[in-house]
Amino acid sequence: MIGSPDDAIAQAALAGFDPDAVVAFGPSGDVPLLDGKGFVDGRPAVYVCERFACRAPVTEPSELLSPSP
């Protein structure tokens, strides 16, 4: 997650409990999970990654509720 935990997109991402999820907030050069990731058009973004592959960044909370293809 690039942005603040208070952003609407962050709240949507954190709404569901997943004991296997790792959540990192940035931007920060000190967080290796966030290397190469940033804001999208100046907006906070969530990067959903699984098995070392990330989907396109999400900037709308409703997109997190949609099933992935």
WOCORCOR-V156724 format. One record per residue. N is the residue number from 1. SS is DSSP state (hx for helix, st for strand, lp for the rest). D_FIRST is the distance of its C-alpha to the first C-alpha in Angstrom with 1 decimal. Layout:
n	ss	d_first
N	SS	D_FIRST
N	SS	D_FIRST
This chain:
n	ss	d_first
1	lp	0.0
2	st	3.7
3	lp	6.1
4	lp	8.0
5	lp	8.4
6	lp	11.3
7	lp	10.0
8	hx	11.5
9	hx	8.7
10	hx	7.0
11	hx	10.6
12	hx	11.2
13	hx	8.7
14	hx	10.3
15	lp	13.7
16	lp	15.0
17	lp	15.9
18	lp	15.6
19	lp	17.2
20	lp	16.2
21	lp	12.4
22	lp	10.4
23	lp	7.2
24	lp	6.0
25	lp	4.9
26	st	6.4
27	lp	8.1
28	lp	10.6
29	lp	13.4
30	lp	13.9
31	lp	11.0
32	hx	12.4
33	hx	9.7
34	hx	7.9
35	lp	11.4
36	lp	12.1
37	lp	8.7
38	lp	8.6
39	lp	9.1
40	st	11.2
41	lp	14.5
42	lp	13.4
43	st	11.0
44	lp	7.4
45	st	5.8
46	st	4.4
47	lp	6.1
48	lp	8.6
49	st	10.8
50	st	14.2
51	lp	17.1
52	lp	15.7
53	st	15.1
54	st	12.1
55	lp	12.7
56	lp	12.4
57	lp	9.1
58	st	9.4
59	lp	9.9
60	lp	12.4
61	hx	12.2
62	hx	15.4
63	hx	14.2
64	hx	12.3
65	hx	15.8
66	lp	17.6
67	lp	18.7
68	lp	17.7
69	lp	20.7
